[in-house]
C-alpha cells in the first residue's frame, strides 16, 4: 500500500516538474529571442550621446524618449526611395507569385496529363540546381532587365517549394467537386479559379507570408542587378548603413544648426525598426491561417 502511494506521488511530482521546467525554459528562450528587438526599439528613441557611451543591458530609453532619429531617417531620400521600392516590389510581385504558384501546383496535382512525370521532374530539378550567378546575371542583362525593378520580380516569380505546398493543399480537396464541375462543362481555368482557389484561402495566406517576407528581406539580387541608388530596396539601404559604413548616417547626422553626431548611433536603430515593424504588424493578421495552411495535407486518413 505504501509503495503504491509513493509511486503515485512520484508520478504526480513528475507531472508537475516537467511543465514547470518547460515553462521556465520557454520563457528564457523567448526573452533571448525578443531582447534584441526590444534593445533596438529602446535605442532608436534614446539620446544619442548617452547611447554611444552606454554598455550593458538596456531596459529603458536613455535620456527620455526622442523621435529625432526617425524624423531624420524619413527625411533622407535613400530611405524614402528604398521604402517606396520595396512596397512597389510587393504590390507587383505578390499577385504574380500567387498566380504562378497556384497554376503550377494545380498542374502537379492533376492526374490525367500527358508527359506529367518528366515535366514534374524538370520542375523539381530547378529547386535543387540552378545556372549559377554569372549565367543568371548574363541572362538578366541580355533580357534588358538589368538596373530595373523587374529584375527583382520576374526571376523569382515562382518558388517550387511553395508550389509543392499548393499541390498538397489541392490534393486534399475532394475529387467529387472537380468531377461534378467537369460534368457540368466547366473548363480547367474555371475549376481552378472558381472552385479550387476559394478553398485555398489558408494556403494562399501562407504563400503571401512566405513570398512577402522573402521579398522584404531580400538584398542580394538588388546588389547584383541594380546600380542606381534610387532603385535599391530598403534592405540594401539598411545593409549599407550597418555594414558598409555608408555616408547615410554621416550626412543625416548634420542638423540645420550644424551640430554633428546628433543621431549617428540612434539613426541606425531607427532604420532597423523601420525595416522590421511592417512585417511584424502584418503577421498577426495572417497567423490564424498560417498553421492551418501549413498542416493541410500533412495528415492523411
C-alpha positions as CSV (number, residue, x, y, z in Angstrom):
1,X,0.0,0.0,0.0
2,X,2.8,2.4,0.9
3,X,4.7,1.5,-2.3
4,X,1.6,2.3,-4.4
5,X,1.2,5.7,-2.6
6,X,4.8,6.6,-3.1
7,X,4.7,5.6,-6.8
8,X,1.6,7.7,-7.3
9,X,3.1,10.7,-5.5
10,X,6.3,10.4,-7.6
11,X,4.2,10.4,-10.8
12,X,2.3,13.4,-9.6
13,X,5.6,15.2,-8.8
14,X,7.0,14.3,-12.2
15,X,3.8,15.6,-13.9
16,X,4.3,18.9,-12.1
17,X,8.0,19.3,-12.5
18,X,8.2,18.9,-16.3
19,X,5.6,21.6,-17.1
20,X,7.3,24.0,-14.7
21,X,10.8,23.4,-16.2
22,X,9.4,23.5,-19.7
23,X,7.7,26.9,-19.0
24,X,10.9,28.3,-17.5
25,X,12.9,27.1,-20.4
26,X,10.5,28.5,-23.0
27,X,10.3,31.8,-21.1
28,X,14.1,32.1,-21.1
29,X,14.3,31.3,-24.8
30,X,11.6,33.9,-25.5
31,X,13.5,36.6,-23.6
32,X,16.7,35.8,-25.5
33,X,14.9,36.0,-28.8
34,X,12.9,39.1,-28.0
35,X,15.5,41.2,-26.3
36,X,17.5,42.2,-29.5
37,X,14.3,43.7,-31.0
38,X,13.5,45.3,-27.6
39,X,17.0,46.8,-27.5
40,X,16.7,48.2,-31.0
41,X,13.3,49.7,-30.1
42,X,14.7,51.4,-27.0
43,X,18.0,52.5,-28.6
44,X,16.1,54.1,-31.5
45,X,14.3,56.6,-29.2
46,X,17.3,57.1,-26.8
47,X,19.6,60.1,-26.5
48,X,22.4,59.5,-29.0
49,X,25.2,60.8,-26.7
50,X,24.2,58.6,-23.8
51,X,23.7,55.6,-26.0
52,X,27.1,55.9,-27.6
53,X,28.8,55.6,-24.2
54,X,26.4,53.0,-22.8
55,X,27.5,49.4,-22.2
56,X,25.3,46.7,-20.7
57,X,21.6,45.7,-20.8
58,X,19.3,48.4,-21.9
59,X,15.9,48.3,-20.2
60,X,14.6,51.9,-20.8
61,X,15.3,54.8,-23.2
62,X,18.4,56.7,-22.2
63,X,17.7,60.4,-21.6
64,X,14.0,60.2,-22.2
65,X,12.1,59.4,-25.4
66,X,13.3,61.1,-28.6
67,X,12.0,60.6,-32.1
68,X,14.5,62.7,-33.9
69,X,16.3,59.7,-35.4
70,X,13.1,58.6,-37.1
71,X,12.4,62.1,-38.4
72,X,16.0,62.3,-39.8
73,X,15.7,58.8,-41.3
74,X,12.5,59.7,-43.2
75,X,14.0,63.0,-44.3
76,X,16.8,61.2,-46.1
77,X,15.9,60.4,-49.8
78,X,17.5,57.0,-49.9
79,X,15.3,55.7,-47.0
80,X,12.2,57.0,-48.6
81,X,13.1,55.7,-52.0
82,X,14.1,52.3,-50.5
83,X,10.7,52.1,-48.7
84,X,8.9,53.1,-51.9
85,X,10.8,50.5,-54.0
86,X,10.1,47.6,-51.6
87,X,6.4,48.4,-51.5
88,X,6.3,48.6,-55.3
89,X,8.0,45.2,-55.5
90,X,5.5,43.7,-53.0
91,X,2.5,45.2,-54.9
92,X,3.7,43.9,-58.3
93,X,5.3,40.6,-57.2
94,X,2.8,39.1,-54.8
95,X,-0.1,38.7,-57.3
96,X,2.3,37.3,-59.8
97,X,3.8,34.9,-57.2
98,X,0.3,33.7,-56.1
99,X,-1.0,33.1,-59.7
100,X,2.1,31.3,-60.9
101,X,2.3,29.1,-57.8
102,X,-1.3,28.1,-57.9
103,X,-1.2,27.3,-61.6
104,X,2.0,25.2,-61.1
105,X,0.5,23.4,-58.0
106,X,-2.7,22.7,-59.9
107,X,-0.8,21.2,-62.8
108,X,1.3,19.0,-60.5
109,X,-1.9,17.8,-58.7
110,X,-3.7,16.8,-62.0
111,X,-3.7,13.1,-62.7
112,X,-4.6,12.8,-66.4
113,X,-1.9,15.0,-68.0
114,X,0.4,14.0,-70.9
115,X,4.1,13.8,-70.0
116,X,3.3,14.9,-66.5
117,X,6.1,12.9,-64.8
118,X,9.0,14.2,-66.9
119,X,7.7,17.8,-66.7
120,X,7.3,17.5,-62.9
121,X,10.9,16.1,-62.7
122,X,12.1,19.1,-64.7
123,X,10.3,21.5,-62.3
124,X,11.8,19.7,-59.2
125,X,15.2,19.8,-60.9
126,X,15.2,23.6,-60.8
127,X,14.6,23.5,-57.0
128,X,17.9,21.8,-56.4
129,X,20.1,23.1,-59.3
130,X,20.4,26.5,-61.0
131,X,22.5,28.0,-63.7
132,X,24.7,29.9,-61.3
133,X,25.2,33.5,-60.5
134,X,27.2,34.6,-63.6
135,X,24.9,32.9,-66.2
136,X,21.9,34.3,-64.4
137,X,23.4,37.8,-64.5
138,X,24.2,37.5,-68.2
139,X,20.6,36.3,-68.8
140,X,19.2,39.2,-66.9
141,X,21.4,41.6,-68.8
142,X,20.5,40.2,-72.2
143,X,16.8,40.3,-71.5
144,X,17.1,44.0,-70.8
145,X,16.1,43.7,-67.1
146,X,19.4,44.9,-65.7
147,X,19.1,48.0,-63.5
148,X,15.3,47.7,-63.4
149,X,12.8,46.8,-60.7
150,X,11.6,43.9,-62.9
151,X,14.9,42.2,-62.3
152,X,13.8,41.8,-58.7
153,X,10.3,40.5,-59.6
154,X,10.4,38.3,-62.7
155,X,13.3,35.9,-61.9
156,X,11.8,34.8,-58.6
157,X,8.1,34.8,-59.5
158,X,7.8,31.1,-58.7
159,X,9.1,29.0,-55.9
160,X,8.9,25.3,-56.4
161,X,8.8,24.6,-52.7
162,X,5.7,26.8,-52.4
163,X,4.2,25.1,-55.5
164,X,4.6,21.7,-53.7
165,X,2.8,23.2,-50.7
166,X,0.0,24.3,-53.0
167,X,-0.1,20.9,-54.7
168,X,-0.5,19.2,-51.4
169,X,-3.4,21.5,-50.4
170,X,-5.2,20.9,-53.8
171,X,-4.8,17.2,-53.5
172,X,-6.6,17.4,-50.1
173,X,-9.7,18.8,-51.9
174,X,-12.3,16.1,-52.7
175,X,-12.2,14.9,-56.3
176,X,-16.0,14.9,-56.4
177,X,-16.0,18.7,-56.6
178,X,-13.9,18.9,-59.7
179,X,-15.5,15.8,-61.3
180,X,-19.0,17.4,-60.9
181,X,-17.7,20.6,-62.4
182,X,-16.4,18.8,-65.4
183,X,-19.7,17.0,-65.9
184,X,-21.4,20.5,-65.9
185,X,-19.0,21.6,-68.7
186,X,-16.5,23.6,-66.7
187,X,-13.0,24.1,-68.1
188,X,-9.7,23.8,-66.2
189,X,-9.4,27.5,-65.7
190,X,-13.0,27.7,-64.4
191,X,-12.3,24.8,-62.0
192,X,-9.1,26.4,-60.8
193,X,-10.2,29.9,-60.2
194,X,-13.9,29.4,-59.2
195,X,-13.8,26.1,-57.3
196,X,-10.3,25.4,-56.1
197,X,-9.0,28.8,-55.4
198,X,-11.7,29.9,-52.9
199,X,-10.9,26.7,-50.9
200,X,-7.2,27.6,-50.7
201,X,-7.5,30.7,-48.6
202,X,-5.4,29.4,-45.7
203,X,-2.7,28.2,-48.1
204,X,-2.8,31.5,-50.0
205,X,-2.3,33.3,-46.7
206,X,0.8,31.1,-46.1
207,X,2.1,31.9,-49.6
208,X,1.6,35.6,-49.1
209,X,3.6,35.4,-45.9
210,X,6.4,33.3,-47.4
211,X,6.7,35.4,-50.5
212,X,6.2,38.7,-48.7
213,X,8.9,38.0,-46.1
214,X,11.2,36.7,-48.8
215,X,10.8,39.9,-50.9
216,X,11.0,42.2,-47.8
217,X,14.3,40.6,-46.5
218,X,15.9,40.2,-50.0
219,X,19.0,42.3,-50.6
220,X,21.4,40.1,-52.6
221,X,19.7,40.3,-56.1
222,X,19.4,44.1,-55.8
223,X,23.1,44.3,-55.0
224,X,23.9,42.4,-58.3
225,X,21.2,43.7,-60.7
226,X,20.7,47.3,-59.5
227,X,23.4,50.0,-59.9
228,X,21.4,53.2,-59.2
229,X,20.8,54.0,-55.5
230,X,17.3,55.3,-56.1
231,X,16.2,51.9,-57.3
232,X,17.5,50.0,-54.3
233,X,15.0,48.4,-51.8
234,X,15.1,49.3,-48.2
235,X,17.1,46.3,-47.1
236,X,20.1,47.4,-49.2
237,X,20.0,50.8,-47.6
238,X,19.9,49.2,-44.2
239,X,22.9,47.0,-45.1
240,X,24.8,50.0,-46.4
241,X,24.2,51.8,-43.1
242,X,25.1,48.9,-40.8
243,X,27.8,47.0,-42.7
244,X,29.4,49.2,-45.3
245,X,29.6,52.3,-43.2
246,X,27.9,54.4,-45.8
247,X,27.7,58.2,-45.7
248,X,24.0,58.0,-45.0
249,X,24.5,58.3,-41.2
250,X,27.1,61.0,-41.5
251,X,25.0,63.1,-43.9
252,X,21.9,62.6,-41.8
253,X,23.6,63.4,-38.5
254,X,24.3,67.0,-39.6
255,X,21.4,69.2,-38.4
256,X,20.4,72.6,-39.7
257,X,22.3,74.3,-36.9
258,X,25.5,72.5,-37.9
259,X,25.6,70.2,-34.9
260,X,27.5,67.0,-35.6
261,X,26.9,63.5,-34.2
262,X,23.3,64.2,-33.1
263,X,21.8,60.9,-34.4
264,X,24.8,58.9,-35.7
265,X,24.1,55.9,-33.5
266,X,20.3,56.1,-32.9
267,X,19.5,56.5,-36.6
268,X,20.9,53.0,-37.3
269,X,18.4,51.5,-34.9
270,X,15.7,53.7,-36.2
271,X,16.2,52.3,-39.7
272,X,16.3,48.8,-38.3
273,X,12.9,49.4,-36.7
274,X,11.5,51.0,-39.9
275,X,12.5,47.9,-41.9
276,X,11.2,45.4,-39.3
277,X,7.9,46.8,-38.0
278,X,5.8,46.4,-41.1
279,X,6.3,42.6,-41.3
280,X,5.7,42.3,-37.5
281,X,2.5,44.2,-37.8
282,X,1.2,42.1,-40.8
283,X,1.9,38.7,-39.3
284,X,-0.9,38.7,-36.6
285,X,-3.5,39.1,-39.3
286,X,-2.2,36.0,-41.2
287,X,-1.4,33.9,-38.1
288,X,-4.8,32.3,-37.8
289,X,-4.4,31.0,-41.4
290,X,-0.7,30.1,-41.1
291,X,-0.9,26.8,-39.0
292,X,-4.0,25.6,-40.9
293,X,-2.4,26.3,-44.3
294,X,0.9,24.6,-43.5
295,X,-0.8,21.5,-42.0
296,X,-3.2,20.9,-44.9
297,X,-2.4,17.5,-46.4
298,X,0.2,16.7,-43.6
299,X,-2.2,14.2,-42.0
300,X,-4.0,11.7,-44.2
301,X,-6.9,9.4,-43.3
